[in-house]
Amino acid sequence: MAWGGLLVLAVLLSGVDASPHIKKEMTESPERYDRYYHYEELSERLHSLAEAYPQQARLLSIGKSVQGRELWVLRITAEPEAQIPDRPQIKYVGNMHGDEAVSRQVLVYL
């Protein structure tokens, strides 16, 4: 999984046209790149991704913020319901500090 992510990043950075390998539904994404999502919009987007890809994604909350907002985790894997010991994993974290909107938005775009 780590190498797959690096490969995608390498393709994007190298300027190689990756469009033949992109699925049609990915090109018709509702993503907007001209602003940051507010909490409500981000929650809706994460829910829609989990619903659109139930075989690869699972959305869960790991608690609430001091403002009472859910702390969402979107788990993306071939087996979203399974915890397989010793399987390599990567964790991407956005909003380590609440005022860092860019890190959150970059994770949505990935």
C-alpha positions in Angstrom: 0.0 0.0 0.0 2.8 2.4 0.8 4.5 1.8 -2.5 1.2 2.3 -4.4 0.8 5.7 -2.8 4.4 6.6 -3.6 3.9 5.5 -7.2 0.8 7.7 -7.6 2.7 10.6 -6.2 5.7 9.9 -8.4 3.5 9.8 -11.5 1.8 13.1 -10.5 5.1 14.8 -9.8 6.8 13.5 -13.0 4.3 15.1 -15.3 3.4 11.7 -16.9 -0.2 11.6 -18.2 -1.9 9.2 -15.9 -5.4 9.8 -17.4 -5.6 6.3 -19.1 -5.4 4.7 -15.7 -8.0 6.9 -14.0 -11.5 5.5 -13.7 -14.4 7.5 -15.1 -16.0 8.0 -11.7 -12.7 9.6 -10.5 -12.7 12.2 -13.2 -16.3 13.2 -12.3 -15.4 14.0 -8.7 -17.4 16.6 -6.8 -14.2 17.9 -5.3 -13.7 21.6 -5.4 -10.1 23.0 -5.4 -10.9 26.6 -4.8 -11.6 26.6 -1.1 -11.4 24.7 2.2 -14.2 22.5 3.4 -16.0 23.5 6.6 -16.7 20.7 9.2 -20.2 20.0 7.9 -19.0 19.8 4.2 -16.1 17.6 5.2 -18.4 15.3 7.2 -20.8 15.0 4.2 -17.9 14.2 1.8 -16.4 11.5 4.1 -19.9 9.9 4.5 -20.4 10.0 0.7 -17.0 8.4 0.1 -17.7 5.6 2.6 -21.1 5.0 1.1 -19.8 5.0 -2.5 -17.0 2.6 -1.8 -18.3 0.2 1.0 -15.9 -2.6 -0.1 -12.8 -0.4 0.4 -13.8 2.3 2.9 -15.1 2.5 6.4 -15.9 5.7 8.3 -15.8 5.8 12.0 -15.6 8.3 14.8 -12.8 8.0 17.4 -14.4 10.5 19.7 -15.5 14.1 19.9 -13.6 17.4 19.9 -13.9 19.9 22.7 -16.5 21.6 20.5 -18.6 18.4 20.3 -17.6 17.6 16.7 -17.0 14.0 15.6 -13.3 13.1 15.0 -13.6 11.1 11.8 -11.4 8.4 10.5 -11.8 7.1 7.0 -10.2 3.7 6.8 -9.3 2.7 3.2 -8.2 -0.9 2.6 -9.1 -4.0 0.7 -10.8 -5.3 3.9 -12.1 -2.3 5.8 -13.8 -4.4 8.5 -10.7 -6.6 9.2 -7.8 -5.9 11.6 -5.0 -8.2 10.3 -2.0 -8.4 12.6 1.4 -7.7 11.1 0.0 -6.1 7.9 1.9 -3.0 7.0 -0.2 0.2 7.5 0.1 3.9 6.7 -1.7 6.6 8.7 -2.2 10.0 7.1 -3.1 12.7 9.7 -4.6 16.1 9.0 -5.6 18.6 11.6 -3.1 17.6 14.2 -3.6 21.2 15.2 -7.1 22.5 14.7 -6.1 25.6 12.8 -4.2 23.8 10.0 -6.8 23.7 7.3 -4.4 22.9 4.5 -3.3 19.5 6.0 -7.0 18.5 6.2 -7.7 19.6 2.7 -4.7 17.8 1.2 -5.9 14.5 2.7 -9.3 15.0 1.1 -7.6 15.5 -2.3 -5.5 12.3 -1.9 
